[in-house]
Amino acid sequence: MSEKSFLKGYCPKKNRYWGMTLEKFGGKWEIIDVIPLTPEQAKVTASLVEQPYFDVHKNLQACRYDQRAGRRIRTSDRVPCPKNDKVYSFHCVYCKNMELSYEADLEGSGLREGDTVKLSQGQEVKIAIGGRPLEEIELNVGWDPIRGDTDMDIDSSVILFNSQSRSSEVVYFGELEDRAKSVKHHGDNLTGEPVNGQSDVDESIDIFLKRVPMSYDKIAIVINIYRCDERRQNFGMVRNLFIRLYDKKSHKKLCDYQVSHNISSATALIIGLVQRKGDGWTFKATGDASCASSVRGLESEVILKYK
């Protein structure tokens, strides 16, 4: 059975969304169909695949507008994407203006206040309820060792940074708050006791979004295995790895991301990215694996990756 996925494109010139069905051919995703999306559909869908470029399948030809001919003509040219430096091509009357969109709206069709969004890798949601941006969020992280290793210690941390200025701060078990007190880590859980009354939660971090200094526009949520090299441990020895995002005031769960793809050789993981967008914030489930052996080793890697 063939593997299929989805891309969402947005044309700012016409303020229209398009859905592009992908199918994998020879290990690469190709666009096989394009459909218009209603505003309601666009709110709750997001692009699920990232790769250097997207070609159209031979049965679906790309096109461009020819000024002299006054009509669309077919072309095999790839169209550069100005937003994220990727290159892609597809069949669309506004192809030169199309941008890939990885954002879904928590307040989209069929979702009510208090509903939970199940995120896939790469999907992004606005941190808001009823159109109201949230001021305080709670991040809960959980996992289980596959073999029941009593010496496995996984640490969750937060990296506040600005990729343009390369400035950053790290909040972890050794430094439980940042200078502005916008992030509070509730400590390293070595006992396996329930956190916040939830038996499957291992560590919890609070983020006070209004206090985050304007010098930082991104907040990465990361985890790493403590003394992984010495103990020869990796995430292949871990199961049921998740992150949950809550409204701190009402304790309503906003989104739930279960890491399910192959990270067996990784020793660290960038599981999510909170980003400043206009007057509010979004959360993106990244799930990017790393071979870093400490959060300090992850710091420069995160800044370079998400610049």
C-alpha positions as CSV (number, residue, x, y, z in Angstrom):
1,M,0.0,0.0,0.0
2,S,1.4,3.4,-1.0
3,E,2.4,6.0,1.7
4,K,0.5,9.3,1.5
5,S,0.7,12.6,3.4
6,F,-0.4,16.2,3.1
7,L,0.9,19.8,2.5
8,K,-0.9,23.0,3.0
9,G,-0.1,26.0,0.8
10,Y,-1.1,29.6,1.3
11,C,-1.3,32.4,-1.3
12,P,-1.0,35.8,0.4
13,K,-1.8,37.6,-2.9
14,K,-5.3,36.0,-3.0
15,N,-5.6,35.0,0.7
16,R,-6.4,31.4,-0.3
17,Y,-5.4,28.1,1.1
18,W,-4.7,25.0,-1.0
19,G,-4.3,21.3,0.0
20,M,-1.7,19.2,-1.7
21,T,-1.8,15.4,-1.5
22,L,1.6,13.8,-1.4
23,E,2.6,10.2,-2.3
24,K,6.1,8.7,-1.8
25,F,7.9,7.5,-4.9
26,G,11.4,6.1,-4.6
27,G,11.8,7.5,-1.1
28,K,10.8,11.0,-2.0
29,W,7.4,12.8,-1.6
30,E,5.7,14.1,-4.8
31,I,2.6,16.2,-5.1
32,I,-0.1,14.1,-6.9
33,D,-3.2,16.3,-6.4
34,V,-4.2,19.9,-5.4
35,I,-7.5,20.9,-4.0
36,P,-8.8,24.3,-2.7
37,L,-9.4,24.4,1.1
38,T,-12.2,26.3,2.8
39,P,-11.2,28.7,5.7
40,E,-12.6,26.1,8.1
41,Q,-10.6,23.3,6.7
42,A,-7.4,25.4,6.5
43,K,-7.6,26.1,10.3
44,V,-7.4,22.5,11.4
45,T,-4.9,21.1,8.9
46,A,-1.2,21.6,8.7
47,S,1.7,20.4,6.5
48,L,3.1,17.1,7.7
49,V,6.2,16.6,5.6
50,E,9.5,18.4,5.3
51,Q,12.1,17.7,2.6
52,P,14.5,19.9,0.5
53,Y,12.0,20.2,-2.3
54,F,8.7,18.9,-3.6
55,D,8.3,17.8,-7.2
56,V,4.9,17.2,-8.9
57,H,4.2,13.7,-10.1
58,K,4.3,13.2,-13.9
59,N,0.5,13.1,-14.0
60,L,0.2,16.5,-12.5
61,Q,2.1,19.1,-14.3
62,A,3.3,22.4,-12.7
63,C,2.4,25.6,-14.5
64,R,3.2,29.4,-14.6
65,Y,1.4,32.4,-16.0
66,D,2.9,33.6,-19.3
67,Q,2.4,37.4,-19.6
68,R,2.9,37.4,-23.4
69,A,0.6,34.4,-24.0
70,G,-1.9,35.7,-21.5
71,R,-2.5,32.2,-20.1
72,R,-1.0,29.4,-17.9
73,I,1.6,27.2,-19.4
74,R,3.0,24.0,-18.1
75,T,6.5,23.9,-16.8
76,S,8.9,21.6,-14.9
77,D,10.7,24.4,-13.2
78,R,10.9,24.4,-9.4
79,V,9.7,27.5,-7.7
80,P,11.9,28.9,-4.9
81,C,10.2,29.3,-1.5
82,P,11.2,32.7,0.0
83,K,9.8,31.8,3.5
84,N,12.1,29.0,4.5
85,D,14.7,28.6,1.7
86,K,13.2,25.4,0.5
87,V,12.4,24.8,-3.2
88,Y,9.2,23.3,-4.4
89,S,6.9,23.2,-7.4
90,F,3.2,22.4,-7.9
91,H,0.2,22.9,-10.1
92,C,-1.6,26.2,-9.0
93,V,-2.6,29.4,-10.7
94,Y,-0.8,31.4,-8.0
95,C,2.2,29.2,-7.8
96,K,4.8,32.0,-7.7
97,N,3.2,33.4,-4.6
98,M,2.4,30.2,-2.7
99,E,4.0,29.6,0.7
100,L,4.0,26.3,2.6
101,S,2.1,26.6,5.9
102,Y,2.8,24.4,8.9
103,E,0.3,26.1,11.2
104,A,-3.1,24.8,12.4
105,D,-5.5,26.9,14.4
106,L,-6.7,25.6,17.8
107,E,-9.9,27.6,17.3
108,G,-10.7,25.9,14.0
109,S,-13.8,24.2,12.8
110,G,-15.2,21.6,15.2
111,L,-12.9,22.5,18.1
112,R,-14.3,24.1,21.2
113,E,-12.6,25.7,24.2
114,G,-11.0,23.0,26.3
115,D,-10.6,20.5,23.3
116,T,-7.2,18.9,22.8
117,V,-5.3,19.0,19.5
118,K,-3.4,15.8,18.7
119,L,-0.3,17.0,17.0
120,S,1.8,15.3,14.4
121,Q,5.5,16.0,13.9
122,G,5.9,19.4,12.2
123,Q,2.4,20.6,13.1
124,E,1.9,24.0,14.8
125,V,-0.9,25.4,16.9
126,K,-1.6,28.8,18.3
127,I,-1.3,29.1,22.1
128,A,-4.8,30.6,22.7
129,I,-8.3,29.7,23.9
130,G,-11.4,31.4,22.3
131,G,-9.1,33.8,20.4
132,R,-7.6,34.9,23.7
133,P,-3.7,34.5,23.8
134,L,-2.6,32.7,26.9
135,E,-0.2,34.3,29.5
136,E,0.9,31.2,31.3
137,I,1.4,27.7,30.0
138,E,2.5,24.4,31.6
139,L,4.5,21.8,29.8
140,N,4.4,18.2,31.0
141,V,6.9,15.6,29.7
142,G,6.7,11.9,30.3
143,W,8.4,8.7,29.2
144,D,9.0,5.1,30.2
145,P,12.2,3.0,30.0
146,I,11.6,-0.1,27.9
147,R,13.9,-2.3,29.9
148,G,13.0,-0.8,33.3
149,D,16.5,0.6,33.8
150,T,16.7,2.1,37.2
151,D,19.8,4.2,36.3
152,M,18.2,5.9,33.3
153,D,17.8,9.6,34.0
154,I,16.2,11.8,31.3
155,D,16.3,15.5,31.9
156,S,13.9,18.1,30.4
157,S,15.1,21.6,29.8
158,V,14.2,24.9,28.1
159,I,16.4,27.1,25.9
160,L,15.3,30.7,25.4
161,F,17.0,32.2,22.4
162,N,17.1,34.6,19.5
163,S,18.7,33.1,16.5
164,Q,19.6,36.4,14.9
165,S,21.6,37.8,17.9
166,R,22.7,34.3,19.0
167,S,21.7,35.3,22.6
168,S,20.3,32.5,24.8
169,E,19.5,31.2,28.3
170,V,19.1,27.7,29.5
171,V,16.7,26.6,32.3
172,Y,17.4,23.0,33.5
173,F,17.8,21.0,36.7
174,G,20.9,23.0,37.7
175,E,19.3,26.4,37.0
176,L,15.6,26.3,37.7
177,E,14.7,29.8,36.5
178,D,15.9,32.3,33.9
179,R,16.9,35.8,34.9
180,A,13.5,37.3,34.0
181,K,11.7,34.5,35.9
182,S,9.7,33.8,32.8
183,V,10.4,30.0,33.0
184,K,10.2,27.9,36.1
185,H,11.5,24.3,36.1
186,H,10.0,22.1,38.8
187,G,13.1,20.1,39.2
188,D,14.7,16.8,38.2
189,N,12.4,13.9,39.0
190,L,14.6,11.0,40.2
191,T,12.0,9.2,42.3
192,G,9.4,8.3,39.6
193,E,6.7,9.9,41.8
194,P,3.6,11.4,40.0
195,V,4.0,15.1,38.9
196,N,1.0,17.4,39.1
197,G,-1.1,14.5,40.1
198,Q,-0.5,12.6,36.9
199,S,1.2,9.2,37.2
200,D,2.7,9.3,33.7
201,V,4.3,12.7,33.9
202,D,8.0,12.8,34.8
203,E,8.9,16.5,34.7
204,S,7.0,19.8,34.5
205,I,7.9,23.3,33.4
206,D,5.9,26.5,33.6
207,I,6.4,29.3,31.0
208,F,5.0,32.8,31.8
209,L,4.8,34.2,28.2
210,K,4.2,37.8,29.2
211,R,7.5,37.9,31.1
212,V,9.6,36.5,28.3
213,P,12.1,39.3,27.4
214,M,11.5,40.8,23.9
215,S,15.1,39.8,23.2
216,Y,14.0,36.2,22.9
217,D,11.6,35.1,20.2
218,K,11.9,31.3,20.5
219,I,11.7,28.8,23.3
220,A,12.9,25.2,22.6
221,I,11.8,22.4,24.8
222,V,14.4,19.7,24.8
223,I,15.3,16.4,26.6
224,N,18.5,14.5,27.0
225,I,19.7,11.4,28.7
226,Y,22.0,12.2,31.6
227,R,25.4,10.5,31.4
228,C,24.3,8.8,28.2
229,D,27.9,8.1,26.9
230,E,29.0,6.6,30.2
231,R,25.9,4.4,30.5
232,R,25.6,3.7,26.8
233,Q,22.0,4.7,26.7
234,N,19.8,6.1,23.9
235,F,16.2,6.8,23.1
236,G,15.9,3.3,21.7
237,M,15.5,2.3,25.3
238,V,12.6,4.6,25.9
239,R,8.9,4.3,25.0
240,N,5.7,6.4,25.5
241,L,7.5,9.7,25.1
242,F,5.1,12.6,25.0
243,I,4.7,16.3,25.7
244,R,1.4,18.0,26.8
245,L,0.7,21.7,26.8
246,Y,-1.8,23.1,29.3
247,D,-3.4,26.5,30.1
248,K,-1.8,27.1,33.5
249,K,-4.8,29.0,34.9
250,S,-7.6,26.6,33.9
251,H,-5.4,23.6,33.6
252,K,-7.2,22.7,30.3
253,K,-5.1,20.6,28.0
254,L,-4.4,22.4,24.7
255,C,-2.3,19.9,22.8
256,D,-0.8,16.5,23.1
257,Y,2.2,15.3,21.1
258,Q,3.3,11.7,21.2
259,V,6.7,11.1,19.7
260,S,6.3,8.0,17.6
261,H,8.9,8.1,14.8
262,N,12.3,6.4,14.9
263,I,14.7,8.1,17.3
264,S,16.4,4.9,18.5
265,S,20.0,6.1,18.1
266,A,19.4,9.6,19.5
267,T,20.7,10.7,23.0
268,A,18.8,14.0,23.0
269,L,15.6,15.3,21.4
270,I,14.2,18.8,20.5
271,I,10.6,17.9,21.1
272,G,8.9,21.3,20.7
273,L,9.4,25.0,19.8
274,V,7.4,27.9,21.3
275,Q,7.6,30.8,18.9
276,R,6.6,34.5,19.1
277,K,4.2,35.3,16.3
278,G,2.9,38.8,16.2
279,D,1.1,39.5,19.5
280,G,0.9,35.9,20.5
281,W,2.8,32.6,20.5
282,T,2.6,29.2,18.7
283,F,3.8,25.7,19.7
284,K,5.3,23.5,17.0
285,A,5.9,19.8,17.5
286,T,9.4,19.3,16.1
287,G,10.7,15.9,17.3
288,D,14.2,16.5,16.0
289,A,16.8,13.9,17.1
290,S,20.3,14.8,18.3
291,C,23.4,13.0,19.4
292,A,24.3,15.7,22.0
293,S,25.3,14.3,25.4
294,S,24.1,17.4,27.5
295,V,21.8,20.4,27.3
296,R,24.8,22.7,26.9
297,G,25.7,20.7,23.8
298,L,22.2,21.1,22.5
299,E,22.2,24.9,23.0
300,S,24.3,26.0,20.0
301,E,22.7,23.2,17.9
302,V,19.2,24.6,18.6
303,I,20.2,28.2,17.8
304,L,21.7,27.2,14.4
305,K,18.9,24.9,13.4
306,Y,16.0,27.3,14.1
307,K,17.5,30.6,12.9
